[in-house]
Amino acid sequence: MSKLISIIVPCYNEEPVIGMFYEEITREADIMRNKFNTEFEFLFINDGSRDNTLAILKALADKDPRVKYISFSRNFGKEAAMYAGLRNASGDYTAIMDADLQDPPKMLEEMYESLADGQYDCAAARRVSREGEPRVRSFFARLFYRIINKISNADIVDGARDYRLMTRQMVDAILEMGEYNRFSKGIFGWVGFNTKWLEFENTERAAGETKWSFWRLFLYSLDGITAFSTAPLAIASVMGFIFCIISFIMIGVIIAKTIIWGDRVAGYPSLVCIVFFVSGVQMFCLGILGQYLSKTYLETKKRPVYIVKESGGGIEE
């Protein structure tokens, strides 16, 4: 009996690469059909694109019954697109891929072979190099992975991509986590299951420009930390306790010096420095609290993760 593999492809202004991606993935699908007797469905999620991405997807759906698409009412982000894809994927196995061909379709064969014997529940891609990426960006990316693995119980491998093939059981477990603030890399690790990591060299986009600026990646990393760890809250508490102890010690020192030596009051510049330093620490701690409060606020609103404007290829949202 043939197995169905669902390919989820989030798209945001991917007009230059959709055609190339479709050619590559259908070529790989034909190879796997002959080799493993597998069937495919291609589920494209148009995340509020402003170019001709949707028109191209409609044309592909008209000529290929395997192509399905969901189009959002606006840009909700890649996390929402992946969630929508997982909710609508009907395959025995489900893969998530980027449309820019940085996720080599050829790896699907090795991924499928890794899952076919039932030993693993997920086969995921991991970059072993960051060639072509700015050094500053690479440094902070590696720093983020080190930090989040130390302060959270989510297993996030350095260089991990969203590109992975998962069993139906693992997909269903992910869908049970219906939170609004989603950080899929953390969710993939948090749900557990046996994952086989497949290494590959970093490749450049086939065309177009990346949508992930340094600032967007920084905000995304904050989402990941606040979603899977409360350590920053503990840091704020510890810092507050330490500064209370230091202040009591300093008060004692000043009183003792005044009584013994009759020292005059410290100068204005040192006082200003102390005030600015303590105020900065307070604002930092308030910022940490604000991050968690904002996430809680958004969760309690119970807003939908995404809104579908239209769909095609048999998808009913």
N, C-alpha and C positions, 0 to 999 in steps of 0.2 A: 504494500500500500504506500503510495507516495505521500510525502510530508509537504505541508505548505509552509513557506518561509515568507514572512511579512517584512518588507523593507520600509522603514520610516525615514523620511527625508525632510527635515525642517528647511524652509526656504524663505529668505528675506532678501529681495532684490538680487536674485540669482539668474537673471536673464542671460548673462554671458556664458554660463556654465551648464544650464539645465540640459541643453541638447547633448553636450559632450557626456554629461553624467548618464543620461538615458542610454546612450549608445554603449557605454562601458558596462553599465549594470545589466542591460539585456544580453550583452555578449556573455557575461559571466553567468547569467541565469541559464542560458542555453547550454553552456558547458556543464553546469551542475545538474541540469535536467538529464543530460545524457550519462553523466557519471554516477549520480546518486538517486536518480528518479525523483527529483524534487520539483515542486511547483512554486511559483512566486506570485506575490502581489506587491505592487509598488504604491505606497501611500505617501503622497506629497502633502506637506502642510504649508500652505501659503500664509506666512505670518505678517499680513498687512503690507505686502510689497507694493512699492510705488512705481515699479517699471512694468514690463510686459510678462512677468513671471506667470501670472494667473492665466493669461491668454495662451502661453505655451503649454501649460499644464492641461488646459481644456483641449487643446489640439492633440496632445498625447493621449488623453483619455478617450477621444473620439476614435483614434486609430488602433489603440491597444487596450483590450478589455482588462488587462492586468493592472492598468494605471488607475488609481483613485486619488482624489484630492479633497482637501478641506481648506477653505479660505476664511481667515479671521476677519472680523469687522475693522480691526486695526492691528498695529504691532503690539503683541503681548509678550514677546520675548521667546528665546529658544526653549526655555524650560516649559512654557505653556505649550509650545508646538510639540515637544517630545511627549508630554502628557496626553495631548489630544491624539497623537499617533498611537500610543500604547492603548488608549481606551478603544480605539477603533480597529486595531490589528486583530485579525482572526486566525493567524497562522499558528502552527504547532511550535514554530520558532519565530522569534522576532529580532530584527536587527535595527540599530539606529546608525545612520550614516549622514555625513555632511555632503552637500551637493557640490562642493568645490573640488572634489577628487583628492583631497588630502587624506581621505580614508580609502586605501586601495581596495577596490572591489575584489581583487584576486584573493585577498585574505579570507573571504567568505568560505572558500573550500576548506581551508585548514580549521576555521572556526566550526564548521559543520561536522567535520571528522572528529573534533574534540568532544562534541556533545553527543554524537550518534551512539556511543557505547554506554551512555548513561552515567559515566564517572563524574562528569562536570555538568553544572547547570548554566554556566555562562562562559563564553570565550571572549575576552576583551583585548583590545589593542592598546599597546603602551609604547610611546615614543622613547627611543634610547638616545636620541640626539635632538638638539634644538638648532641645527644649522639653518641659517637664514633668518633667525629670530634675534632681535636686539638683545645685547648682553644684559642690559638693565632689566628688561622684561623677564629673561631667563632666570636671573638671580632671584627676583622677587617671587617667581613661580615656584622655584625649588624651596625658597624660604616658607612659602605658604604651606606646601605639602608637609614640611617638617613640623611646622607649628600645629596644624590641625590634627595630625596623627598623634601628637603628644597630649593634646588637650581634649580630644573627643574619642568616642568609641566607634567611630566610623572608619573603616579601613580604606583609605584612599591612597593608591599607589602613585608615586611620583611619575609624571609623564602619562598618566592614564587619559585616554580619550573617551568620549561618549560612544565611540564606535565599538559595538559589541553585539554578539548574538546570544539570545537568552531563550530558555525553555518557557513554555506556557506557564508553568508553576511559578517561576520567578517573576514573570510579567504580572501575574495576578497578585503576587505579594506586594509588588511595587504600587499597583493600583489601589491597594488598601490604604496606602498613605496619601490621603486626599488633601494634604495641607496646601494652603495658598502660596506661602513662601517656599518655593521648591529649590532644592539644590541636589540635582540628580546624582552627581558623583558621590555625594554622601549617602543618598538613599540606596544606590546600588550596593555600597559597602555595608550599610546598616542592616539591610534585610538578610544578609548572610548568603548562604548557598556557596557551592564550590565554584570558584572562578579560575580559569586557566588564562594566564597572561601571555600574549603573543607580542613579541617585540618587533618593531620596524623602524626604519630610518625616516626622519621627518621629510616631508615633501611640500613643495610650494603649491599654492593655489593654481588651478589650471587656468583661471581667468578671473577678472573682477578684483575687488578689494575686500579685505577682512572687515567684518562689522565689529570686531572686538578691539577697541582702543585700550590703552593702558588704564585709563580711568574706569571704563566699564568692567575690566577684569578686576580692578581693585574693589569696586563695589560688590562684584560677584563673590569675591573672596570673603568679604564681610558677611554676606548672606550665608555662606557656607559655615563660617565660624559661629555665628549666632544661631544657626539652625541646628547644629550638632554639638554644641558645647556651652556650658554655663561658666567656664573658667574665667572669662573676662569679668564676670560679676564678682567672683572670688578675688580677683586681682584688685578690683576697686575697693573691696572691703579690707583686704590686707594693707593696701596703701593708706587707707584712712586710719587704720589701727597704728601703723608705723609712724605716721605723722603726729598722731596724738601722743605717742610715747616720746618722740623727739621734742615736741613742744613742752612737755612736762619737764624733761631733762634740761632744756634750755632755760626754762623759767627758774629752775633750781640753781643753775649755774649763774645766771644774772643776779639773783638774790644774794648768793654767796659772795660773788665778786663785789657787789655793792656794799655788803656788810663788812667784808674783810679789808678791801682796798679802796672802797669809796669811788669805784669807777663811774665815769659819767655815762650817760645813755648813748648807745651806738648811734653813728651818724645816719643822716637821711638816705644816702645812696644805698647802704646795706639794707636799710629797712624797705626801700622800694623793691630791691631785688628779691627779698624774702616774700613780700606781698605778691609780686608777680609770679614767683615760683609756686607758691601755695595755691594761688588762684588758678594757675594753669593745671595743677594736679586736680583741683576740684572740678574744673570744666571737663577734663579728660574723663574723670569718673562719671560725671553727669552724662557725658556723651555715650559711654558704655550703657548706662541705664536707659538712655533715650533710644538706643538701637533695639534693645529688647522690648521696650515699651511699644515702639512703633510696629515691630513684628506682631506683637500680641494684639495691638489695635487692628491691624489688617486682617488677622485671622478671625477675630470676633465679628468682623463685618459680614463674613460668609459670602463674599463676592465670588462669582465664578472665576475659575482660573483663566478662561478664555471665552470668547463669544464667536460663534460661527455665523458668517454672513451667507455663504453658499458652499455646496459640496457637489461632487460628481463621481461617477464610476460605481454607483451603488451604495455610497455612504449615506447614511441617514443619521444626522446629529440632532 
